[in-house]
Amino acid sequence: MAASTTNETWDEAWTLSMRAKRKRLTDNISDSFPTVDRFRKGGVLETEVGGKEIQEDLMYALDTSQWFDGYDTLNTDATDGVTAAFYNWRYLATPITISMTEEKESRKSDSAVKLLESKTRRAMTTHFDTVNSALHTAQSGKAIIGLPDIVSTASGATIGGINSGTETWWDNKRENATSDTSFLTASGDTFEGLIRMKNLYNEVSEGNDKVDMIITTFALGGDYESLFEGGTYLRLTGSDANDLDGSNPMYRFAEVIMDRDCGSGLMYMLQSKYLKFKVQEGLNFAKTPFREPANQLARTSFVVLSSQLTTNNRRRQGVIYNLTSS
């Protein structure tokens, strides 16, 4: 896109150093980062100290108990019921580059956002935007594993080196809503979307292991919100007042998060207890020192992240798919 112009070209250094303006830089390009924010605040993020791989030890079979009396012979055969999943670290870098001329030209500006600050903020925003998108994208190349891998719509995925096609205990739960079903399609005295949510919630949850996070699209999230704002529904929002309000809805105490990066027709039901976003200590959105290339009058730094999305219990994660918005 061409730079905006008056009677001079507004390149980055000029825009941020010579105009009288408020000290703020407004993001007009990236989406928000609901999934990353929830992972950072909700106990999903875990910091690890180095290591070539991430190892999650797994128990997949129990020993055999036996009722007996008197001199009955007891079974002493050993049971092979422990294995491990292994995940590779993935690295992400976003450059912060500033030329000598940009640096010098921006030094006298008292009313502008500092050039270095603006470039750093833009790099961090790019970083978060990239990670949030990757969390909702099937893994490819050198990117991290995404939710479509760990909570897949089809059986047989290999995650952490374990094939769920042959090791069925290592498969997630899924609910196929079929393409001709919409969330607000009436079904008896309820709606198809709620039926699907109930079915999957009961599949994923058991005892004290309950879904605590639901991530979906804005379209499906909007359908769910509308249940609180329909003509025959009223939601209590305060101790002294009633209001029609579907914002920040919950489902059986699980937070419903809407993310524009979430794939169409998908609704994830997750247990953060068994889902972790791992980051390496010292490489958690860290900034490297600036270095100057031998053949350029410029300095470059990087925002660097070492991370991976992991699970140690796929059957406690679930997805509804082919669920269309009304």
C-alpha positions in Angstrom: 0.0 0.0 0.0 1.3 3.4 -0.9 2.3 5.7 2.0 -0.2 8.5 2.9 1.0 11.9 1.6 0.4 15.6 2.1 3.0 17.5 0.2 5.7 15.2 1.5 5.9 11.4 1.8 4.9 10.1 5.3 7.4 7.4 5.8 7.7 5.9 9.2 10.4 8.2 10.6 8.5 11.4 9.3 5.1 10.2 10.6 6.4 9.5 14.1 8.8 12.4 14.6 7.6 15.6 13.0 3.9 16.0 13.5 2.0 17.3 16.5 0.0 14.4 17.7 -1.2 12.3 20.6 1.4 9.8 21.9 -0.4 6.7 20.8 -0.1 4.1 18.1 -3.4 2.7 17.0 -3.6 -0.9 15.6 -5.6 -0.9 12.4 -4.5 -4.3 11.0 -4.3 -7.2 13.5 -7.1 -9.0 15.2 -7.2 -9.3 18.9 -5.6 -12.3 20.6 -8.4 -13.9 22.7 -6.9 -17.4 22.8 -3.3 -16.2 23.6 -4.7 -13.9 26.3 -6.8 -16.8 27.8 -3.8 -19.1 27.8 -1.6 -16.6 29.5 -4.1 -15.7 32.2 -5.9 -19.0 32.7 -3.2 -21.4 33.9 -2.5 -22.8 30.4 0.9 -21.2 30.0 3.8 -23.1 31.6 7.5 -22.1 31.6 10.2 -24.8 31.1 13.9 -24.5 31.5 15.5 -25.6 28.2 15.6 -29.2 27.1 15.8 -30.6 23.6 12.2 -31.8 23.7 9.1 -31.5 26.0 8.2 -34.9 27.6 4.8 -35.7 29.0 4.6 -39.0 30.8 1.3 -40.8 30.2 -0.5 -43.7 32.0 -2.7 -45.6 29.5 -3.5 -48.9 31.2 -4.2 -50.1 34.8 -3.0 -53.2 36.6 -5.2 -56.2 37.1 -6.9 -56.6 40.5 -8.2 -60.1 41.5 -10.7 -61.2 44.2 -9.4 -64.3 46.0 -9.9 -66.6 48.9 -7.8 -69.2 50.7 -5.0 -70.6 48.5 -6.2 -69.2 45.2 -3.3 -68.6 42.7 -2.9 -64.9 42.1 -1.9 -63.3 38.8 1.6 -61.6 39.0 2.0 -60.6 35.3 3.4 -57.1 34.8 1.2 -54.6 32.9 2.8 -52.3 30.4 0.7 -49.2 31.0 3.1 -46.2 30.9 4.5 -44.3 27.9 5.4 -40.7 27.0 4.5 -38.1 24.4 7.3 -35.9 23.1 7.0 -32.4 21.6 9.6 -30.3 19.8 10.2 -26.7 20.6 9.3 -24.3 17.9 10.9 -20.9 17.5 9.4 -17.6 16.3 11.3 -14.4 15.5 10.1 -10.9 14.5 12.6 -8.3 13.6 12.9 -4.7 14.9 15.1 -2.8 12.5 16.0 0.9 12.7 18.3 2.7 10.4 20.8 5.4 11.5 19.0 8.1 9.6 15.6 7.1 11.2 17.2 7.1 14.6 18.8 10.5 14.2 15.7 12.1 12.6 13.4 11.1 15.4 15.6 12.2 18.3 14.2 15.8 18.7 10.6 15.0 18.6 8.9 15.7 22.0 5.3 15.2 20.8 5.6 12.0 18.8 5.8 8.3 19.8 9.4 7.4 19.9 10.5 5.5 16.8 12.0 2.6 18.7 9.0 2.3 21.0 6.7 2.2 18.0 8.7 -0.4 16.2 8.9 -2.6 19.3 5.2 -2.3 19.9 4.5 -3.3 16.3 6.9 -6.3 16.5 5.2 -7.5 19.7 1.8 -7.1 18.1 2.9 -9.0 15.1 4.3 -11.8 17.4 1.0 -12.2 19.3 -1.0 -12.1 16.1 1.2 -14.8 14.6 1.0 -17.1 17.6 -2.8 -16.6 18.0 -3.3 -17.5 14.4 -1.0 -20.6 14.7 -3.0 -21.9 17.7 -6.0 -22.1 15.3 -4.1 -23.6 12.4 -3.0 -27.2 11.7 0.7 -27.5 12.2 2.9 -27.1 9.1 6.6 -26.4 8.5 8.3 -25.1 11.6 5.2 -23.7 13.3 3.7 -24.9 16.6 1.0 -27.6 16.9 -2.4 -26.0 16.8 -5.8 -26.8 18.3 -6.9 -28.4 15.0 -4.2 -31.0 15.6 -4.7 -31.7 19.3 -8.5 -31.5 19.1 -9.0 -32.8 15.6 -12.2 -33.4 13.7 -11.0 -36.8 12.4 -9.5 -39.8 14.2 -6.0 -41.1 13.5 -3.9 -38.0 14.3 -0.4 -38.6 15.5 0.3 -36.2 18.4 3.5 -36.2 20.5 4.7 -39.3 18.5 1.6 -41.4 19.4 -0.8 -42.5 16.7 -4.4 -42.2 18.0 -5.5 -44.5 15.2 -3.9 -47.5 16.8 -3.8 -46.1 20.4 -7.5 -45.1 20.7 -7.0 -43.9 24.3 -5.0 -41.0 22.8 -7.9 -39.6 20.8 -10.0 -36.5 21.5 -13.8 -36.3 21.6 -15.7 -34.9 18.7 -19.3 -34.1 17.8 -20.3 -33.8 14.1 -23.2 -31.4 13.8 -23.5 -32.0 10.0 -23.5 -29.2 7.5 -27.3 -28.8 7.3 -27.7 -28.0 11.0 -27.5 -24.5 12.4 -27.0 -23.5 16.0 -30.4 -21.9 16.4 -32.4 -24.6 14.6 -35.3 -25.5 16.9 -35.3 -29.0 18.2 -38.2 -29.7 20.6 -38.0 -27.2 23.4 -34.3 -26.3 22.8 -31.9 -25.7 19.9 -29.5 -27.9 17.9 -26.5 -25.9 19.1 -27.3 -26.5 22.7 -27.9 -30.2 22.1 -24.4 -30.5 20.5 -22.8 -28.5 23.4 -24.5 -30.8 25.9 -23.4 -33.9 24.1 -19.8 -32.9 23.8 -19.6 -31.5 27.3 -20.7 -34.8 28.8 -18.3 -36.7 26.6 -15.3 -34.6 27.7 -16.2 -34.1 31.3 -16.3 -36.7 34.1 -16.4 -36.3 37.9 -14.1 -33.3 38.8 -12.6 -33.2 35.3 -14.8 -30.5 33.7 -14.6 -28.3 30.7 -13.4 -24.8 31.8 -12.8 -23.2 28.4 -14.9 -23.0 25.3 -13.4 -21.3 22.2 -15.5 -20.7 19.0 -16.1 -18.3 16.1 -17.8 -15.0 16.5 -20.7 -16.3 14.4 -21.4 -19.2 16.7 -20.6 -17.2 19.8 -23.1 -14.6 18.6 -25.8 -17.3 18.2 -25.1 -18.5 21.8 -25.2 -14.9 23.0 -28.6 -14.4 21.3 -30.1 -17.0 23.6 -29.7 -14.5 26.4 -31.1 -11.7 24.5 -34.1 -13.2 22.8 -37.6 -11.9 23.3 -38.5 -14.5 25.9 -35.2 -14.4 27.8 -34.0 -12.0 30.5 -30.6 -12.2 32.1 -29.9 -10.8 35.6 -26.8 -8.6 35.4 -26.8 -6.8 38.8 -28.1 -7.1 42.3 -30.6 -4.3 41.7 -31.4 -4.2 38.0 -32.4 -6.5 35.2 -31.0 -6.0 31.7 -30.9 -7.8 28.4 -27.3 -8.7 28.2 -25.6 -11.6 26.5 -22.0 -10.4 26.9 -19.4 -12.7 28.5 -21.7 -15.8 28.5 -20.8 -18.9 30.4 -21.8 -22.5 29.8 -21.9 -24.7 32.9 -19.2 -22.4 34.5 -17.0 -22.6 31.4 -16.0 -19.3 29.8 -17.1 -18.9 26.2 -14.4 -17.2 24.2 -14.9 -15.9 20.6 -11.9 -15.7 18.4 -11.8 -14.5 14.8 -8.9 -16.9 14.1 -11.0 -20.0 15.0 -12.0 -22.1 12.1 -15.4 -21.9 10.6 -18.1 -24.1 12.2 -15.8 -25.1 15.1 -16.4 -25.0 18.8 -13.7 -26.3 21.1 -14.4 -27.6 24.6 -11.1 -27.7 26.5 -9.8 -28.7 29.9 -6.9 -26.4 30.7 -5.7 -28.9 33.3 -4.5 -31.2 30.5 -3.7 -28.5 27.8 -0.5 -26.5 28.2 1.2 -23.8 26.1 4.8 -24.3 26.9 7.4 -21.5 26.7 11.1 -21.7 27.3 12.6 -19.6 30.1 14.4 -16.6 28.6 12.6 -16.9 25.3 9.1 -15.8 26.3 8.6 -12.9 23.9 12.1 -11.8 24.7 14.0 -9.1 22.9 17.6 -9.8 21.7 20.3 -7.1 21.8 20.6 -4.8 18.8 23.3 -5.7 16.4 24.7 -3.7 13.4 25.3 -5.5 10.0 28.8 -5.0 8.5 27.4 -3.4 5.3 24.5 -1.3 6.6 24.1 1.7 8.8 21.2 0.1 10.7 20.6 -1.9 13.8 18.4 -5.0 14.2 16.9 -6.8 17.2 14.4 -9.6 17.3 11.4 -10.5 19.5 11.9 -14.2 20.0 9.6 -16.9 21.4 10.3 -20.6 21.9 7.0 -22.4 22.5 4.8 -25.4 21.8 1.2 -26.4 22.4 1.0 -29.7 24.3 -1.5 -32.0 25.9 -1.1 -35.0 28.3 -4.8 -36.1 28.0 -6.4 -35.8 24.6 -9.7 -37.5 25.6 -10.4 -34.5 27.9 -10.5 -32.2 24.9 -13.3 -32.0 22.4 -14.6 -30.2 19.3 -18.0 -29.7 17.6 -17.6 -29.3 13.9 -19.9 -28.6 10.9 -22.0 -26.4 13.1 -23.3 -23.5 11.1 -24.5 -20.1 12.2 -28.1 -19.1 11.9 
